[in-house]
Amino acid sequence: MVRRSVYLGLNGMGSGYFLYDEDLDFCWRCRLTSYYDVYVLSTVAYHVGKHATQELPYYAIYFGRRNRLFNVFTNYSLPLSLLCSMILAPLYVITIPYVAVRRDRVKSRIMVEVLVSMVRHLRYLVRRRKFISRIRRVSDFDLVKRGR
């Protein structure tokens, strides 16, 4: 649960995310603006998973990896964002021939498509970075100190 004013003030869930990590992105923005989360240990939630990807596991891999890159690029401070992106993106590039050698053309194609998608969505991601930079109140270092 989140207050409507907070949700709207932080632009809600990212429209560029289709599947996976949009909730993580939103929570990250909450923490960057000094909001905090509370865990209620007695709460029970039932999640019927994999409906969107059960028939097409391709989407699970593609959107999971793509949105991870999106989050790193948009939510970290610029120096840390560039550092992490420069580590994560080449890791994906290295994975392409490794997976291809193992004759898994689908996974190698996914990795190429993830990197292409990152470039294709660059304007969207830069706009998000600018918005997050404007609302940011907490540094990456402070988040790490708080165990986030």
C-alpha positions in Angstrom: 0.0 0.0 0.0 1.2 3.5 -0.8 -0.4 6.9 -0.5 -1.9 8.1 -3.7 0.0 11.5 -3.5 3.3 9.6 -3.1 2.5 7.3 -6.0 1.6 10.1 -8.3 4.4 12.4 -7.1 6.9 9.7 -8.1 5.3 9.0 -11.5 3.9 5.6 -10.4 5.2 2.5 -12.1 7.5 3.1 -15.0 5.6 3.1 -18.3 8.7 1.7 -20.1 8.6 -1.4 -18.0 6.3 -4.2 -19.3 7.1 -7.1 -17.0 9.4 -7.5 -14.0 11.1 -5.0 -11.7 8.6 -2.1 -12.2 7.8 -2.5 -8.4 11.5 -2.5 -7.6 12.0 0.6 -9.6 9.1 2.4 -7.8 10.4 1.3 -4.3 13.9 2.5 -5.3 12.5 5.9 -6.1 10.6 6.0 -2.8 13.9 5.3 -0.9 15.7 7.9 -3.0 13.2 10.6 -1.9 13.4 9.6 1.8 10.2 7.6 2.1 10.6 4.4 3.9 8.9 1.0 3.8 7.5 -0.9 6.6 7.2 -4.7 6.7 4.2 -6.3 8.4 5.5 -9.8 9.2 2.0 -11.2 9.9 0.8 -10.3 6.4 0.2 -13.1 4.0 0.1 -12.6 0.2 -0.7 -15.2 -2.4 0.9 -14.8 -5.7 0.0 -17.1 -8.6 3.2 -16.7 -10.6 4.4 -17.2 -14.1 1.1 -16.6 -15.9 2.6 -14.1 -18.2 5.7 -16.2 -19.0 4.6 -19.8 -18.5 4.1 -20.4 -22.2 6.8 -18.0 -23.3 9.9 -18.2 -21.0 11.7 -16.0 -23.5 9.8 -13.0 -22.0 10.9 -13.9 -18.5 14.6 -13.8 -19.5 14.3 -10.8 -21.8 12.4 -8.4 -19.6 14.2 -9.6 -16.4 17.6 -8.7 -17.8 16.5 -5.6 -19.7 14.7 -4.1 -16.8 17.6 -4.8 -14.5 19.8 -2.6 -16.8 17.0 0.0 -16.9 17.0 0.2 -13.0 20.8 0.4 -12.7 21.0 3.1 -15.4 18.1 5.3 -14.0 18.3 4.9 -10.2 21.9 5.1 -9.3 23.8 8.3 -9.1 25.5 9.1 -12.4 29.0 7.8 -11.6 27.7 4.6 -10.0 25.2 4.2 -12.8 27.9 4.4 -15.5 30.2 2.1 -13.5 27.5 -0.6 -13.0 26.2 -0.2 -16.6 29.8 -0.6 -17.9 30.1 -3.8 -15.9 26.6 -5.3 -16.6 26.4 -4.5 -20.3 29.8 -6.1 -21.2 28.8 -9.1 -19.0 25.8 -9.5 -21.2 28.0 -9.1 -24.3 30.3 -11.8 -23.1 27.3 -14.1 -22.5 26.3 -14.0 -26.1 29.1 -16.1 -27.6 29.2 -18.3 -24.5 25.5 -19.2 -24.8 25.9 -19.5 -28.6 28.7 -22.1 -28.2 26.3 -24.0 -26.0 23.9 -24.0 -28.9 21.3 -21.9 -27.2 20.5 -19.5 -29.9 17.4 -18.2 -28.2 19.3 -17.0 -25.1 22.1 -15.5 -27.2 19.5 -13.7 -29.3 17.8 -12.4 -26.1 21.1 -10.9 -24.9 21.6 -9.0 -28.2 18.0 -7.8 -28.0 18.4 -6.6 -24.5 21.4 -4.5 -25.5 19.6 -3.2 -28.6 16.6 -2.3 -26.4 18.8 -0.4 -24.1 20.0 1.8 -27.0 16.5 2.1 -28.4 15.1 3.3 -25.1 18.0 5.6 -24.3 15.9 8.8 -24.7 13.3 7.4 -22.3 16.0 6.3 -19.8 17.7 9.7 -19.9 14.4 11.5 -19.2 13.8 9.2 -16.3 17.3 9.8 -15.0 16.7 13.6 -15.1 13.4 13.2 -13.2 15.0 11.0 -10.6 17.9 13.4 -10.2 15.4 16.2 -9.5 13.5 14.3 -6.8 16.5 12.5 -5.2 17.1 13.4 -1.6 19.2 10.4 -0.5 22.6 9.5 -1.8 23.6 6.0 -2.8 26.1 6.0 0.0 23.3 6.8 2.5 21.2 3.9 1.1 24.1 1.5 1.5 24.6 2.7 5.1 20.9 2.0 5.8 21.3 -1.5 4.4 19.3 -0.8 1.2 
